Amino acid sequence: MIPRRLSAATLATLVFAAFWIAALALPPVVLMRSRAAWLERLEKPEAQHDWDQFRDAMRQQTGRQGPVQRKVPKSPEPPLRVWLRDYVWLAIAAWLVLGGVLGGFTAMLVRGALLAKNHSGRCDDDEKQDRRNAEHAKIGKHGN
């Protein structure tokens, strides 16, 4: 069997699908590969000390007058450590769901636009053929 040529809409859909899958898969893979090293750095006493200093600085600025009212963070641990340890799977699931829906919707829009473009080209040809048929019909009536 001879391979047939892909339409522009099909080719665009395949290219978009490849980029979409890469965009969905790459960030979670990078996150999971980097997670252990980040957690290791955040478990060091220096990271906890920096967080404690930040909280103390916020505590000193809470009662002051000014355009910004400071609040002391409630977490005794750095937020990134808590997020990487406890909520990373939730973040990955949200990424996949939201990215999947957005990518799917965009793919439908692009494919529909390409198909409409291809279809509109056929409509122009149909209109030209209708005009020719009308002209031939007029000539046929007048010629008799």
Buried (B, 14 or more C-beta within 10 A) or exposed (E): EEEEEEEEBEEBBEEBEEEBEEEBEEBBEEBEEEEEEBBEEBEEEEBBEEBEEEBEEEEEBEEEEEEEEBEEBEEEBBEBBEBBBEEBEEBBEEBBEEBEEEBEEEBEEBBEEBBEEEEEEEEEEEEEEEEEEEEEEEEEEEEE
